[in-house]
Amino acid sequence: MNDINEKDEFLEKEFDFDKAIKNPYAKELKKQMTIKVSPSVIDYFKAEALRTGIPYQTLINLYLTDCVKNHKTIDINWKDAS
């Protein structure tokens, strides 16, 4: 038998999962993604991280979460340079 099956058998013998509940926060688990962000944006959030003691990636997530919760909309107006 492989190690995975042996571990499963051990868990089933040692623990009763009949009363186990699903993780209520599972739908809120974060997903990793790749995004290109300008250096000035990263520098801004890193400076805020130093000021607040909160990791910069957490700050970015908090800011975006606030946008979602408050239904902020994006209004971009391109101005002609001429």
PDB file of N, CA, C and O in Angstrom:
ATOM      1  N   MET A   1       0.826  -1.192   0.000  1.00  0.00           N
ATOM      2  CA  MET A   1       0.000   0.000   0.000  1.00  0.00           C
ATOM      3  C   MET A   1       0.865   1.248   0.000  1.00  0.00           C
ATOM      4  O   MET A   1       1.970   1.249   0.541  1.00  0.00           O
ATOM      5  N   ASN A   2       0.356   2.310  -0.609  1.00  0.00           N
ATOM      6  CA  ASN A   2       1.148   3.533  -0.583  1.00  0.00           C
ATOM      7  C   ASN A   2       0.848   4.336   0.673  1.00  0.00           C
ATOM      8  O   ASN A   2      -0.110   4.049   1.391  1.00  0.00           O
ATOM      9  N   ASP A   3       1.666   5.334   0.929  1.00  0.00           N
ATOM     10  CA  ASP A   3       1.550   6.118   2.161  1.00  0.00           C
ATOM     11  C   ASP A   3       0.210   6.835   2.281  1.00  0.00           C
ATOM     12  O   ASP A   3      -0.322   6.971   3.383  1.00  0.00           O
ATOM     13  N   ILE A   4      -0.337   7.291   1.165  1.00  0.00           N
ATOM     14  CA  ILE A   4      -1.607   8.030   1.211  1.00  0.00           C
ATOM     15  C   ILE A   4      -2.728   7.141   1.739  1.00  0.00           C
ATOM     16  O   ILE A   4      -3.500   7.568   2.598  1.00  0.00           O
ATOM     17  N   ASN A   5      -2.828   5.916   1.240  1.00  0.00           N
ATOM     18  CA  ASN A   5      -3.871   5.005   1.704  1.00  0.00           C
ATOM     19  C   ASN A   5      -3.688   4.641   3.167  1.00  0.00           C
ATOM     20  O   ASN A   5      -4.665   4.519   3.906  1.00  0.00           O
ATOM     21  N   GLU A   6      -2.449   4.468   3.585  1.00  0.00           N
ATOM     22  CA  GLU A   6      -2.191   4.140   4.981  1.00  0.00           C
ATOM     23  C   GLU A   6      -2.619   5.295   5.882  1.00  0.00           C
ATOM     24  O   GLU A   6      -3.200   5.065   6.943  1.00  0.00           O
ATOM     25  N   LYS A   7      -2.344   6.516   5.480  1.00  0.00           N
ATOM     26  CA  LYS A   7      -2.741   7.679   6.273  1.00  0.00           C
ATOM     27  C   LYS A   7      -4.264   7.791   6.329  1.00  0.00           C
ATOM     28  O   LYS A   7      -4.819   8.106   7.381  1.00  0.00           O
ATOM     29  N   ASP A   8      -4.940   7.541   5.218  1.00  0.00           N
ATOM     30  CA  ASP A   8      -6.397   7.608   5.198  1.00  0.00           C
ATOM     31  C   ASP A   8      -6.997   6.572   6.143  1.00  0.00           C
ATOM     32  O   ASP A   8      -7.925   6.876   6.892  1.00  0.00           O
ATOM     33  N   GLU A   9      -6.476   5.360   6.109  1.00  0.00           N
ATOM     34  CA  GLU A   9      -6.977   4.313   6.997  1.00  0.00           C
ATOM     35  C   GLU A   9      -6.753   4.702   8.452  1.00  0.00           C
ATOM     36  O   GLU A   9      -7.628   4.487   9.291  1.00  0.00           O
ATOM     37  N   PHE A  10      -5.602   5.268   8.758  1.00  0.00           N
ATOM     38  CA  PHE A  10      -5.318   5.710  10.117  1.00  0.00           C
ATOM     39  C   PHE A  10      -6.328   6.770  10.558  1.00  0.00           C
ATOM     40  O   PHE A  10      -6.882   6.687  11.654  1.00  0.00           O
ATOM     41  N   LEU A  11      -6.565   7.764   9.703  1.00  0.00           N
ATOM     42  CA  LEU A  11      -7.509   8.826  10.051  1.00  0.00           C
ATOM     43  C   LEU A  11      -8.913   8.271  10.280  1.00  0.00           C
ATOM     44  O   LEU A  11      -9.600   8.658  11.225  1.00  0.00           O
ATOM     45  N   GLU A  12      -9.325   7.369   9.408  1.00  0.00           N
ATOM     46  CA  GLU A  12     -10.664   6.796   9.545  1.00  0.00           C
ATOM     47  C   GLU A  12     -10.805   5.990  10.829  1.00  0.00           C
ATOM     48  O   GLU A  12     -11.875   5.980  11.438  1.00  0.00           O
ATOM     49  N   LYS A  13      -9.742   5.317  11.245  1.00  0.00           N
ATOM     50  CA  LYS A  13      -9.795   4.525  12.471  1.00  0.00           C
ATOM     51  C   LYS A  13      -9.721   5.402  13.712  1.00  0.00           C
ATOM     52  O   LYS A  13     -10.380   5.117  14.712  1.00  0.00           O
ATOM     53  N   GLU A  14      -8.934   6.457  13.659  1.00  0.00           N
ATOM     54  CA  GLU A  14      -8.677   7.285  14.827  1.00  0.00           C
ATOM     55  C   GLU A  14      -9.703   8.396  15.051  1.00  0.00           C
ATOM     56  O   GLU A  14      -9.941   8.798  16.190  1.00  0.00           O
ATOM     57  N   PHE A  15     -10.303   8.884  13.987  1.00  0.00           N
ATOM     58  CA  PHE A  15     -11.192  10.037  14.107  1.00  0.00           C
ATOM     59  C   PHE A  15     -12.553   9.750  13.502  1.00  0.00           C
ATOM     60  O   PHE A  15     -12.660   9.069  12.482  1.00  0.00           O
ATOM     61  N   ASP A  16     -13.588  10.274  14.135  1.00  0.00           N
ATOM     62  CA  ASP A  16     -14.950  10.133  13.636  1.00  0.00           C
ATOM     63  C   ASP A  16     -15.324  11.410  12.889  1.00  0.00           C
ATOM     64  O   ASP A  16     -15.502  12.467  13.494  1.00  0.00           O
ATOM     65  N   PHE A  17     -15.441  11.300  11.572  1.00  0.00           N
ATOM     66  CA  PHE A  17     -15.762  12.458  10.752  1.00  0.00           C
ATOM     67  C   PHE A  17     -17.259  12.588  10.479  1.00  0.00           C
ATOM     68  O   PHE A  17     -17.671  13.441   9.693  1.00  0.00           O
ATOM     69  N   ASP A  18     -18.074  11.752  11.117  1.00  0.00           N
ATOM     70  CA  ASP A  18     -19.519  11.794  10.881  1.00  0.00           C
ATOM     71  C   ASP A  18     -20.131  13.131  11.277  1.00  0.00           C
ATOM     72  O   ASP A  18     -21.107  13.571  10.668  1.00  0.00           O
ATOM     73  N   LYS A  19     -19.571  13.776  12.285  1.00  0.00           N
ATOM     74  CA  LYS A  19     -20.124  15.039  12.760  1.00  0.00           C
ATOM     75  C   LYS A  19     -19.324  16.245  12.269  1.00  0.00           C
ATOM     76  O   LYS A  19     -19.521  17.364  12.742  1.00  0.00           O
ATOM     77  N   ALA A  20     -18.428  16.011  11.324  1.00  0.00           N
ATOM     78  CA  ALA A  20     -17.605  17.093  10.798  1.00  0.00           C
ATOM     79  C   ALA A  20     -18.466  18.076  10.008  1.00  0.00           C
ATOM     80  O   ALA A  20     -19.419  17.679   9.338  1.00  0.00           O
ATOM     81  N   ILE A  21     -18.126  19.342  10.090  1.00  0.00           N
ATOM     82  CA  ILE A  21     -18.849  20.357   9.319  1.00  0.00           C
ATOM     83  C   ILE A  21     -17.896  20.967   8.296  1.00  0.00           C
ATOM     84  O   ILE A  21     -16.681  20.990   8.488  1.00  0.00           O
ATOM     85  N   LYS A  22     -18.472  21.454   7.217  1.00  0.00           N
ATOM     86  CA  LYS A  22     -17.695  22.105   6.179  1.00  0.00           C
ATOM     87  C   LYS A  22     -17.140  23.418   6.697  1.00  0.00           C
ATOM     88  O   LYS A  22     -17.769  24.081   7.522  1.00  0.00           O
ATOM     89  N   ASN A  23     -15.988  23.788   6.226  1.00  0.00           N
ATOM     90  CA  ASN A  23     -15.392  25.063   6.596  1.00  0.00           C
ATOM     91  C   ASN A  23     -16.302  26.195   6.104  1.00  0.00           C
ATOM     92  O   ASN A  23     -16.481  26.354   4.896  1.00  0.00           O
ATOM     93  N   PRO A  24     -16.882  26.986   7.023  1.00  0.00           N
ATOM     94  CA  PRO A  24     -17.796  28.048   6.595  1.00  0.00           C
ATOM     95  C   PRO A  24     -17.077  29.171   5.851  1.00  0.00           C
ATOM     96  O   PRO A  24     -17.724  29.986   5.195  1.00  0.00           O
ATOM     97  N   TYR A  25     -15.771  29.223   5.943  1.00  0.00           N
ATOM     98  CA  TYR A  25     -15.011  30.272   5.272  1.00  0.00           C
ATOM     99  C   TYR A  25     -14.411  29.810   3.951  1.00  0.00           C
ATOM    100  O   TYR A  25     -13.690  30.569   3.303  1.00  0.00           O
ATOM    101  N   ALA A  26     -14.695  28.584   3.545  1.00  0.00           N
ATOM    102  CA  ALA A  26     -14.088  28.018   2.344  1.00  0.00           C
ATOM    103  C   ALA A  26     -14.382  28.854   1.112  1.00  0.00           C
ATOM    104  O   ALA A  26     -13.517  28.995   0.247  1.00  0.00           O
ATOM    105  N   LYS A  27     -15.576  29.411   1.010  1.00  0.00           N
ATOM    106  CA  LYS A  27     -15.899  30.212  -0.167  1.00  0.00           C
ATOM    107  C   LYS A  27     -15.126  31.528  -0.174  1.00  0.00           C
ATOM    108  O   LYS A  27     -15.014  32.174  -1.216  1.00  0.00           O
ATOM    109  N   GLU A  28     -14.598  31.926   0.971  1.00  0.00           N
ATOM    110  CA  GLU A  28     -13.856  33.169   1.088  1.00  0.00           C
ATOM    111  C   GLU A  28     -12.346  32.976   0.964  1.00  0.00           C
ATOM    112  O   GLU A  28     -11.589  33.939   1.081  1.00  0.00           O
ATOM    113  N   LEU A  29     -11.904  31.744   0.729  1.00  0.00           N
ATOM    114  CA  LEU A  29     -10.482  31.519   0.602  1.00  0.00           C
ATOM    115  C   LEU A  29      -9.938  32.323  -0.572  1.00  0.00           C
ATOM    116  O   LEU A  29     -10.587  32.441  -1.612  1.00  0.00           O
ATOM    117  N   LYS A  30      -8.767  32.860  -0.399  1.00  0.00           N
ATOM    118  CA  LYS A  30      -8.178  33.690  -1.443  1.00  0.00           C
ATOM    119  C   LYS A  30      -7.634  32.819  -2.561  1.00  0.00           C
ATOM    120  O   LYS A  30      -7.219  31.680  -2.346  1.00  0.00           O
ATOM    121  N   LYS A  31      -7.647  33.383  -3.756  1.00  0.00           N
ATOM    122  CA  LYS A  31      -7.105  32.706  -4.923  1.00  0.00           C
ATOM    123  C   LYS A  31      -5.882  33.466  -5.392  1.00  0.00           C
ATOM    124  O   LYS A  31      -5.880  34.695  -5.464  1.00  0.00           O
ATOM    125  N   GLN A  32      -4.849  32.719  -5.708  1.00  0.00           N
ATOM    126  CA  GLN A  32      -3.629  33.340  -6.204  1.00  0.00           C
ATOM    127  C   GLN A  32      -3.818  33.724  -7.656  1.00  0.00           C
ATOM    128  O   GLN A  32      -4.426  32.990  -8.434  1.00  0.00           O
ATOM    129  N   MET A  33      -3.280  34.900  -8.014  1.00  0.00           N
ATOM    130  CA  MET A  33      -3.344  35.346  -9.398  1.00  0.00           C
ATOM    131  C   MET A  33      -2.088  36.132  -9.726  1.00  0.00           C
ATOM    132  O   MET A  33      -1.349  36.552  -8.835  1.00  0.00           O
ATOM    133  N   THR A  34      -1.863  36.321 -10.989  1.00  0.00           N
ATOM    134  CA  THR A  34      -0.730  37.123 -11.433  1.00  0.00           C
ATOM    135  C   THR A  34      -1.289  38.365 -12.092  1.00  0.00           C
ATOM    136  O   THR A  34      -2.188  38.290 -12.930  1.00  0.00           O
ATOM    137  N   ILE A  35      -0.744  39.516 -11.703  1.00  0.00           N
ATOM    138  CA  ILE A  35      -1.206  40.778 -12.258  1.00  0.00           C
ATOM    139  C   ILE A  35       0.001  41.692 -12.430  1.00  0.00           C
ATOM    140  O   ILE A  35       0.900  41.711 -11.588  1.00  0.00           O
ATOM    141  N   LYS A  36       0.016  42.439 -13.512  1.00  0.00           N
ATOM    142  CA  LYS A  36       1.094  43.401 -13.733  1.00  0.00           C
ATOM    143  C   LYS A  36       0.670  44.727 -13.121  1.00  0.00           C
ATOM    144  O   LYS A  36      -0.382  45.272 -13.457  1.00  0.00           O
ATOM    145  N   VAL A  37       1.501  45.239 -12.220  1.00  0.00           N
ATOM    146  CA  VAL A  37       1.209  46.476 -11.513  1.00  0.00           C
ATOM    147  C   VAL A  37       2.422  47.390 -11.664  1.00  0.00           C
ATOM    148  O   VAL A  37       3.563  46.933 -11.601  1.00  0.00           O
ATOM    149  N   SER A  38       2.170  48.672 -11.862  1.00  0.00           N
ATOM    150  CA  SER A  38       3.281  49.607 -12.047  1.00  0.00           C
ATOM    151  C   SER A  38       4.111  49.714 -10.770  1.00  0.00           C
ATOM    152  O   SER A  38       3.585  49.577  -9.665  1.00  0.00           O
ATOM    153  N   PRO A  39       5.391  49.957 -10.926  1.00  0.00           N
ATOM    154  CA  PRO A  39       6.268  50.077  -9.756  1.00  0.00           C
ATOM    155  C   PRO A  39       5.804  51.150  -8.765  1.00  0.00           C
ATOM    156  O   PRO A  39       5.965  50.983  -7.556  1.00  0.00           O
ATOM    157  N   SER A  40       5.233  52.245  -9.263  1.00  0.00           N
ATOM    158  CA  SER A  40       4.789  53.304  -8.352  1.00  0.00           C
ATOM    159  C   SER A  40       3.636  52.828  -7.464  1.00  0.00           C
ATOM    160  O   SER A  40       3.524  53.247  -6.313  1.00  0.00           O
ATOM    161  N   VAL A  41       2.792  51.964  -7.994  1.00  0.00           N
ATOM    162  CA  VAL A  41       1.680  51.417  -7.198  1.00  0.00           C
ATOM    163  C   VAL A  41       2.243  50.502  -6.110  1.00  0.00           C
ATOM    164  O   VAL A  41       1.824  50.566  -4.954  1.00  0.00           O
ATOM    165  N   ILE A  42       3.178  49.666  -6.485  1.00  0.00           N
ATOM    166  CA  ILE A  42       3.793  48.766  -5.507  1.00  0.00           C
ATOM    167  C   ILE A  42       4.516  49.574  -4.438  1.00  0.00           C
ATOM    168  O   ILE A  42       4.395  49.285  -3.248  1.00  0.00           O
ATOM    169  N   ASP A  43       5.268  50.589  -4.863  1.00  0.00           N
ATOM    170  CA  ASP A  43       5.983  51.439  -3.901  1.00  0.00           C
ATOM    171  C   ASP A  43       5.020  52.108  -2.934  1.00  0.00           C
ATOM    172  O   ASP A  43       5.294  52.195  -1.737  1.00  0.00           O
ATOM    173  N   TYR A  44       3.880  52.587  -3.459  1.00  0.00           N
ATOM    174  CA  TYR A  44       2.876  53.232  -2.609  1.00  0.00           C
ATOM    175  C   TYR A  44       2.380  52.269  -1.527  1.00  0.00           C
ATOM    176  O   TYR A  44       2.355  52.610  -0.345  1.00  0.00           O
ATOM    177  N   PHE A  45       1.988  51.072  -1.942  1.00  0.00           N
ATOM    178  CA  PHE A  45       1.454  50.107  -0.980  1.00  0.00           C
ATOM    179  C   PHE A  45       2.543  49.580  -0.032  1.00  0.00           C
ATOM    180  O   PHE A  45       2.252  49.268   1.122  1.00  0.00           O
ATOM    181  N   LYS A  46       3.772  49.481  -0.501  1.00  0.00           N
ATOM    182  CA  LYS A  46       4.854  49.065   0.391  1.00  0.00           C
ATOM    183  C   LYS A  46       5.119  50.139   1.444  1.00  0.00           C
ATOM    184  O   LYS A  46       5.396  49.818   2.600  1.00  0.00           O
ATOM    185  N   ALA A  47       5.035  51.413   1.051  1.00  0.00           N
ATOM    186  CA  ALA A  47       5.204  52.500   2.025  1.00  0.00           C
ATOM    187  C   ALA A  47       4.065  52.473   3.042  1.00  0.00           C
ATOM    188  O   ALA A  47       4.289  52.666   4.237  1.00  0.00           O
ATOM    189  N   GLU A  48       2.853  52.235   2.566  1.00  0.00           N
ATOM    190  CA  GLU A  48       1.705  52.123   3.472  1.00  0.00           C
ATOM    191  C   GLU A  48       1.867  50.921   4.402  1.00  0.00           C
ATOM    192  O   GLU A  48       1.457  50.961   5.562  1.00  0.00           O
ATOM    193  N   ALA A  49       2.467  49.858   3.878  1.00  0.00           N
ATOM    194  CA  ALA A  49       2.706  48.662   4.693  1.00  0.00           C
ATOM    195  C   ALA A  49       3.665  48.993   5.834  1.00  0.00           C
ATOM    196  O   ALA A  49       3.454  48.568   6.970  1.00  0.00           O
ATOM    197  N   LEU A  50       4.709  49.746   5.534  1.00  0.00           N
ATOM    198  CA  LEU A  50       5.652  50.142   6.590  1.00  0.00           C
ATOM    199  C   LEU A  50       4.970  51.038   7.628  1.00  0.00           C
ATOM    200  O   LEU A  50       5.208  50.915   8.829  1.00  0.00           O
ATOM    201  N   ARG A  51       4.119  51.940   7.138  1.00  0.00           N
ATOM    202  CA  ARG A  51       3.430  52.876   8.032  1.00  0.00           C
ATOM    203  C   ARG A  51       2.435  52.162   8.934  1.00  0.00           C
ATOM    204  O   ARG A  51       2.321  52.482  10.117  1.00  0.00           O
ATOM    205  N   THR A  52       1.712  51.194   8.373  1.00  0.00           N
ATOM    206  CA  THR A  52       0.629  50.537   9.111  1.00  0.00           C
ATOM    207  C   THR A  52       1.028  49.229   9.777  1.00  0.00           C
ATOM    208  O   THR A  52       0.366  48.776  10.711  1.00  0.00           O
ATOM    209  N   GLY A  53       2.113  48.622   9.295  1.00  0.00           N
ATOM    210  CA  GLY A  53       2.496  47.315   9.821  1.00  0.00           C
ATOM    211  C   GLY A  53       1.697  46.178   9.219  1.00  0.00           C
ATOM    212  O   GLY A  53       1.740  45.051   9.713  1.00  0.00           O
ATOM    213  N   ILE A  54       0.964  46.472   8.149  1.00  0.00           N
ATOM    214  CA  ILE A  54       0.158  45.456   7.451  1.00  0.00           C
ATOM    215  C   ILE A  54       0.880  45.122   6.145  1.00  0.00           C
ATOM    216  O   ILE A  54       1.278  46.037   5.425  1.00  0.00           O
ATOM    217  N   PRO A  55       1.060  43.844   5.819  1.00  0.00           N
ATOM    218  CA  PRO A  55       1.740  43.487   4.570  1.00  0.00           C
ATOM    219  C   PRO A  55       1.084  44.151   3.356  1.00  0.00           C
ATOM    220  O   PRO A  55      -0.139  44.272   3.284  1.00  0.00           O
ATOM    221  N   TYR A  56       1.920  44.579   2.404  1.00  0.00           N
ATOM    222  CA  TYR A  56       1.402  45.347   1.274  1.00  0.00           C
ATOM    223  C   TYR A  56       0.393  44.569   0.435  1.00  0.00           C
ATOM    224  O   TYR A  56      -0.551  45.161  -0.088  1.00  0.00           O
ATOM    225  N   GLN A  57       0.569  43.265   0.295  1.00  0.00           N
ATOM    226  CA  GLN A  57      -0.405  42.483  -0.476  1.00  0.00           C
ATOM    227  C   GLN A  57      -1.747  42.446   0.247  1.00  0.00           C
ATOM    228  O   GLN A  57      -2.799  42.457  -0.392  1.00  0.00           O
ATOM    229  N   THR A  58      -1.713  42.403   1.566  1.00  0.00           N
ATOM    230  CA  THR A  58      -2.948  42.448   2.350  1.00  0.00           C
ATOM    231  C   THR A  58      -3.622  43.797   2.177  1.00  0.00           C
ATOM    232  O   THR A  58      -4.845  43.866   2.059  1.00  0.00           O
ATOM    233  N   LEU A  59      -2.842  44.870   2.159  1.00  0.00           N
ATOM    234  CA  LEU A  59      -3.411  46.207   1.954  1.00  0.00           C
ATOM    235  C   LEU A  59      -4.086  46.324   0.589  1.00  0.00           C
ATOM    236  O   LEU A  59      -5.176  46.885   0.474  1.00  0.00           O
ATOM    237  N   ILE A  60      -3.437  45.796  -0.431  1.00  0.00           N
ATOM    238  CA  ILE A  60      -4.039  45.823  -1.765  1.00  0.00           C
ATOM    239  C   ILE A  60      -5.358  45.059  -1.750  1.00  0.00           C
ATOM    240  O   ILE A  60      -6.355  45.523  -2.303  1.00  0.00           O
ATOM    241  N   ASN A  61      -5.365  43.883  -1.114  1.00  0.00           N
ATOM    242  CA  ASN A  61      -6.597  43.097  -1.031  1.00  0.00           C
ATOM    243  C   ASN A  61      -7.676  43.839  -0.246  1.00  0.00           C
ATOM    244  O   ASN A  61      -8.845  43.822  -0.632  1.00  0.00           O
ATOM    245  N   LEU A  62      -7.292  44.490   0.852  1.00  0.00           N
ATOM    246  CA  LEU A  62      -8.261  45.252   1.637  1.00  0.00           C
ATOM    247  C   LEU A  62      -8.863  46.400   0.823  1.00  0.00           C
ATOM    248  O   LEU A  62     -10.064  46.660   0.892  1.00  0.00           O
ATOM    249  N   TYR A  63      -8.020  47.075   0.059  1.00  0.00           N
ATOM    250  CA  TYR A  63      -8.500  48.185  -0.770  1.00  0.00           C
ATOM    251  C   TYR A  63      -9.480  47.676  -1.831  1.00  0.00           C
ATOM    252  O   TYR A  63     -10.548  48.256  -2.027  1.00  0.00           O
ATOM    253  N   LEU A  64      -9.113  46.603  -2.503  1.00  0.00           N
ATOM    254  CA  LEU A  64     -10.003  46.047  -3.536  1.00  0.00           C
ATOM    255  C   LEU A  64     -11.291  45.503  -2.927  1.00  0.00           C
ATOM    256  O   LEU A  64     -12.361  45.627  -3.523  1.00  0.00           O
ATOM    257  N   THR A  65     -11.192  44.901  -1.745  1.00  0.00           N
ATOM    258  CA  THR A  65     -12.383  44.409  -1.049  1.00  0.00           C
ATOM    259  C   THR A  65     -13.310  45.567  -0.702  1.00  0.00           C
ATOM    260  O   THR A  65     -14.529  45.443  -0.820  1.00  0.00           O
ATOM    261  N   ASP A  66     -12.740  46.692  -0.274  1.00  0.00           N
ATOM    262  CA  ASP A  66     -13.539  47.882   0.024  1.00  0.00           C
ATOM    263  C   ASP A  66     -14.258  48.383  -1.233  1.00  0.00           C
ATOM    264  O   ASP A  66     -15.413  48.805  -1.166  1.00  0.00           O
ATOM    265  N   CYS A  67     -13.577  48.334  -2.367  1.00  0.00           N
ATOM    266  CA  CYS A  67     -14.202  48.727  -3.635  1.00  0.00           C
ATOM    267  C   CYS A  67     -15.417  47.852  -3.940  1.00  0.00           C
ATOM    268  O   CYS A  67     -16.461  48.345  -4.367  1.00  0.00           O
ATOM    269  N   VAL A  68     -15.265  46.562  -3.716  1.00  0.00           N
ATOM    270  CA  VAL A  68     -16.363  45.625  -3.982  1.00  0.00           C
ATOM    271  C   VAL A  68     -17.521  45.869  -3.019  1.00  0.00           C
ATOM    272  O   VAL A  68     -18.673  45.958  -3.443  1.00  0.00           O
ATOM    273  N   LYS A  69     -17.220  45.977  -1.728  1.00  0.00           N
ATOM    274  CA  LYS A  69     -18.270  46.145  -0.718  1.00  0.00           C
ATOM    275  C   LYS A  69     -19.043  47.440  -0.896  1.00  0.00           C
ATOM    276  O   LYS A  69     -20.242  47.496  -0.624  1.00  0.00           O
ATOM    277  N   ASN A  70     -18.355  48.479  -1.352  1.00  0.00           N
ATOM    278  CA  ASN A  70     -18.991  49.783  -1.510  1.00  0.00           C
ATOM    279  C   ASN A  70     -19.436  50.051  -2.941  1.00  0.00           C
ATOM    280  O   ASN A  70     -19.832  51.166  -3.280  1.00  0.00           O
ATOM    281  N   HIS A  71     -19.369  49.030  -3.768  1.00  0.00           N
ATOM    282  CA  HIS A  71     -19.825  49.113  -5.161  1.00  0.00           C
ATOM    283  C   HIS A  71     -19.225  50.321  -5.878  1.00  0.00           C
ATOM    284  O   HIS A  71     -19.918  51.037  -6.600  1.00  0.00           O
ATOM    285  N   LYS A  72     -17.940  50.534  -5.668  1.00  0.00           N
ATOM    286  CA  LYS A  72     -17.269  51.648  -6.334  1.00  0.00           C
ATOM    287  C   LYS A  72     -17.195  51.361  -7.826  1.00  0.00           C
ATOM    288  O   LYS A  72     -16.906  50.241  -8.245  1.00  0.00           O
ATOM    289  N   THR A  73     -17.454  52.369  -8.600  1.00  0.00           N
ATOM    290  CA  THR A  73     -17.395  52.210 -10.048  1.00  0.00           C
ATOM    291  C   THR A  73     -16.172  52.948 -10.580  1.00  0.00           C
ATOM    292  O   THR A  73     -15.652  53.864  -9.942  1.00  0.00           O
ATOM    293  N   ILE A  74     -15.740  52.541 -11.727  1.00  0.00           N
ATOM    294  CA  ILE A  74     -14.564  53.139 -12.344  1.00  0.00           C
ATOM    295  C   ILE A  74     -15.039  54.153 -13.364  1.00  0.00           C
ATOM    296  O   ILE A  74     -15.852  53.845 -14.236  1.00  0.00           O
ATOM    297  N   ASP A  75     -14.524  55.362 -13.244  1.00  0.00           N
ATOM    298  CA  ASP A  75     -14.873  56.442 -14.176  1.00  0.00           C
ATOM    299  C   ASP A  75     -13.578  56.980 -14.739  1.00  0.00           C
ATOM    300  O   ASP A  75     -12.885  57.766 -14.093  1.00  0.00           O
ATOM    301  N   ILE A  76     -13.254  56.554 -15.951  1.00  0.00           N
ATOM    302  CA  ILE A  76     -12.019  56.988 -16.593  1.00  0.00           C
ATOM    303  C   ILE A  76     -12.367  57.919 -17.740  1.00  0.00           C
ATOM    304  O   ILE A  76     -13.103  57.550 -18.655  1.00  0.00           O
ATOM    305  N   ASN A  77     -11.837  59.112 -17.682  1.00  0.00           N
ATOM    306  CA  ASN A  77     -12.021  60.087 -18.761  1.00  0.00           C
ATOM    307  C   ASN A  77     -10.660  60.411 -19.358  1.00  0.00           C
ATOM    308  O   ASN A  77      -9.803  60.998 -18.698  1.00  0.00           O
ATOM    309  N   TRP A  78     -10.475  60.025 -20.597  1.00  0.00           N
ATOM    310  CA  TRP A  78      -9.206  60.303 -21.277  1.00  0.00           C
ATOM    311  C   TRP A  78      -9.261  61.726 -21.798  1.00  0.00           C
ATOM    312  O   TRP A  78     -10.203  62.105 -22.494  1.00  0.00           O
ATOM    313  N   LYS A  79      -8.266  62.501 -21.464  1.00  0.00           N
ATOM    314  CA  LYS A  79      -8.194  63.876 -21.929  1.00  0.00           C
ATOM    315  C   LYS A  79      -7.224  63.957 -23.099  1.00  0.00           C
ATOM    316  O   LYS A  79      -6.154  63.348 -23.083  1.00  0.00           O
ATOM    317  N   ASP A  80      -7.611  64.708 -24.100  1.00  0.00           N
ATOM    318  CA  ASP A  80      -6.752  64.903 -25.264  1.00  0.00           C
ATOM    319  C   ASP A  80      -5.615  65.840 -24.881  1.00  0.00           C
ATOM    320  O   ASP A  80      -5.855  66.923 -24.347  1.00  0.00           O
ATOM    321  N   ALA A  81      -4.377  65.429 -25.151  1.00  0.00           N
ATOM    322  CA  ALA A  81      -3.204  66.215 -24.758  1.00  0.00           C
ATOM    323  C   ALA A  81      -3.018  67.451 -25.627  1.00  0.00           C
ATOM    324  O   ALA A  81      -2.225  68.325 -25.276  1.00  0.00           O
ATOM    325  N   SER A  82      -3.722  67.551 -26.746  1.00  0.00           N
ATOM    326  CA  SER A  82      -3.512  68.706 -27.653  1.00  0.00           C
ATOM    327  C   SER A  82      -4.260  69.933 -27.212  1.00  0.00           C
ATOM    328  O   SER A  82      -4.182  70.972 -27.866  1.00  0.00           O
TER     329      SER A  82
END
